[in-house]
Amino acid sequence: MLLAGSAAFGNIVLAVTIATLVTLAAGAMLLYRFARRLAEPFEGVREITSRYAEGDFDASPYLGLNFRHPELSSALSSMAERLKDKMEVLARQRNEQKAILAGMVEAVIVLNASLEVIEANPAATRMMDVPAGAAKGRSLIDLVRNPELHTL
């Protein structure tokens, strides 16, 4: 009789263990589905912001986000428009700056803190006797060094 009781107790423990494992597995699957559903809009945000970072400001944030998060879609769209406008202003200013520098008869060299050439207009490249565009990124000291002086 004692054996029958311990066998019944063992069966109960086994049944409870199996039920617990099944419940835990079902809970894990539900939690996973909930987490995926919660993270889904952020995947769309990541994709849109990556496209904006690559300069594609015409990418629409409304794909998949609009129905669940219209405020987020609207904010992303507004951000893209502002970024696009600012990039256009910067490009226009850069082109104007290049045109002004190119038209100057005086030599103009723009340097960074390490005395490397950021920009040099045509008069400066002629003065340094280097091809146009060859001065960028080079040290000013290397560009103005006169090798003939070393032979004296």
C-alpha positions in Angstrom: 0.0 0.0 0.0 2.9 2.3 0.7 4.3 1.7 -2.8 1.0 2.5 -4.4 0.8 5.8 -2.4 4.3 6.8 -3.4 3.6 5.9 -7.1 0.5 8.1 -7.0 2.4 10.9 -5.4 5.1 10.6 -8.1 2.4 10.7 -10.8 1.0 13.9 -9.2 4.4 15.5 -9.1 5.1 14.5 -12.7 1.7 15.9 -13.8 2.3 19.2 -11.9 5.8 19.5 -13.4 4.5 18.9 -16.9 1.6 21.4 -16.4 4.1 24.0 -15.1 6.4 23.5 -18.1 3.5 23.8 -20.5 2.3 26.9 -18.8 5.8 28.4 -18.8 6.2 27.6 -22.5 2.9 29.2 -23.3 3.7 32.3 -21.3 7.1 32.6 -23.0 5.4 32.4 -26.4 2.9 35.0 -25.5 5.6 37.3 -24.0 7.6 36.9 -27.2 4.6 37.8 -29.4 3.9 40.8 -27.2 7.5 42.0 -27.3 7.6 41.6 -31.1 4.4 43.6 -31.5 5.7 46.3 -29.1 9.0 46.5 -31.0 7.5 46.5 -34.5 7.0 50.3 -34.8 10.6 50.8 -33.6 11.9 48.7 -36.5 10.0 51.1 -38.8 11.5 54.1 -37.0 15.0 52.6 -37.3 14.5 52.0 -41.1 13.2 55.5 -41.7 15.9 57.2 -39.7 18.6 55.1 -41.5 17.2 56.3 -44.8 17.2 59.9 -43.5 20.8 59.5 -42.4 21.7 58.4 -46.0 20.1 61.6 -47.3 16.9 60.0 -48.5 14.6 62.7 -47.0 11.7 61.6 -49.3 11.3 58.3 -47.6 7.8 58.1 -46.1 7.5 57.5 -42.4 3.8 56.6 -42.9 4.5 53.1 -44.0 3.2 50.9 -41.2 3.5 53.7 -38.5 0.6 55.9 -39.5 -2.2 53.7 -38.2 -0.6 52.9 -34.9 1.4 56.0 -34.2 0.2 59.0 -36.3 2.0 61.5 -34.1 5.3 59.7 -34.5 4.8 59.5 -38.3 4.0 63.2 -38.4 7.1 64.1 -36.3 9.4 62.1 -38.5 8.0 63.6 -41.6 8.4 67.1 -40.2 12.0 66.3 -39.2 12.8 65.1 -42.7 11.4 68.3 -44.2 13.5 70.5 -41.9 16.6 68.4 -42.5 16.1 68.6 -46.2 15.7 72.3 -46.1 18.8 72.8 -44.0 20.9 70.5 -46.3 19.7 72.6 -49.3 20.7 75.8 -47.5 24.1 74.4 -46.6 24.7 73.2 -50.2 23.7 76.6 -51.6 26.1 78.3 -49.1 28.9 75.9 -49.9 28.4 76.6 -53.7 28.4 80.4 -53.1 31.5 80.1 -51.0 33.3 78.1 -53.7 32.2 80.6 -56.4 33.5 83.5 -54.3 36.8 81.8 -53.6 37.3 80.8 -57.3 36.7 84.3 -58.5 39.2 86.0 -56.2 42.5 87.1 -57.6 44.1 86.9 -54.2 45.4 83.6 -52.9 43.2 82.2 -50.2 44.0 79.1 -48.2 41.7 77.8 -45.5 43.5 75.6 -42.8 42.3 73.5 -39.9 43.9 73.5 -36.4 46.6 71.0 -37.6 47.6 73.4 -40.5 46.2 71.1 -43.1 44.6 72.6 -46.1 40.8 72.5 -46.1 40.3 74.7 -49.1 42.5 76.6 -51.5 41.3 78.8 -54.4 42.9 78.7 -57.9 45.1 81.6 -57.2 46.6 79.8 -54.1 47.1 76.6 -56.0 48.9 78.5 -58.8 51.0 80.3 -56.2 52.0 76.9 -54.5 52.5 75.4 -57.9 50.2 72.4 -57.3 47.3 71.1 -59.4 43.8 72.2 -58.5 42.4 70.1 -55.7 45.8 68.6 -54.9 46.3 70.8 -51.9 43.3 69.6 -49.9 44.3 67.5 -46.9 48.0 68.2 -47.2 50.1 70.1 -44.6 50.7 73.8 -45.4 54.4 73.3 -44.5 54.7 70.6 -47.1 53.0 72.7 -49.7 55.1 75.8 -49.3 58.4 74.0 -48.7 60.9 74.9 -51.4 63.2 71.9 -52.2 65.6 74.1 -54.0 66.5 75.7 -50.7 67.6 72.3 -49.3 70.2 72.0 -52.1 72.0 75.2 -51.2 
